[in-house]
Structures are given as structure tokens and as C-alpha cells.
Amino acid sequence: MNISRIIYTDINKDGTKLGPSLKETVDFSNLTKIPVVLSGGISSISDVVNIKKNKFPNIKGIIIGKAIYDGSIDIIELSKII
């Protein structure tokens, strides 16, 4: 199979805005050479900044849903840091 990315979603945190399951996502990303996209629990720009500043080698993206929809994350402010 030609897999370009794996989306790792903590379904217990998806839509909760309780913060991402970073340790679990990093642990999973260390098991594969396929780039991983983190999903679930993102609540603020600080979550994004934290993930970005740590430069996890195999985490290549973040999915943000509810925090953008409800205005917790301003898309214009987010675009300034990505």
C-alpha cells in the first residue's frame, strides 16, 4: 500500500478541547516511518505552539476542528504561527 500519512485520533478527546494526547501520539509515531497527523483535543493556539516547538520528528500535521468552529482558535492568529 502507498500510505502517505496516518491520522492518530484519540477518540476520547476528539471534540472535547481537553488538550491533545501528545505522549500517546509521539509514542505511536515512533513505531512507524509513515508521517503522523495528530488529531483530537486541540483547545488553543498554545497546544499548537507546544507541538510545533518540540519538533517531534514524525508528527507532520495537526487537525483542529471544534476549537476553530467555536472561536477558541482564531484562524488568522493561527496562520501567523504555522
C-alpha positions, 0 to 999 in steps of 0.5 A, spaced: 500 500 500 502 507 498 500 510 505 502 517 505 500 519 512 496 516 518 491 520 522 492 518 530 485 520 533 484 519 540 477 518 540 476 520 547 478 527 546 476 528 539 471 534 540 472 535 547 478 541 547 481 537 553 488 538 550 491 533 545 494 526 547 501 528 545 505 522 549 500 517 546 501 520 539 509 521 539 509 514 542 505 511 536 509 515 531 515 512 533 513 505 531 512 507 524 516 511 518 509 513 515 508 521 517 503 522 523 497 527 523 495 528 530 488 529 531 483 530 537 483 535 543 486 541 540 483 547 545 488 553 543 493 556 539 498 554 545 497 546 544 499 548 537 505 552 539 507 546 544 507 541 538 510 545 533 516 547 538 518 540 540 519 538 533 517 531 534 520 528 528 514 524 525 508 528 527 507 532 520 500 535 521 495 537 526 487 537 525 483 542 529 476 542 528 471 544 534 476 549 537 476 553 530 468 552 529 467 555 536 472 561 536 477 558 541 482 558 535 482 564 531 484 562 524 488 568 522 492 568 529 493 561 527 496 562 520 501 567 523 504 561 527 504 555 522 
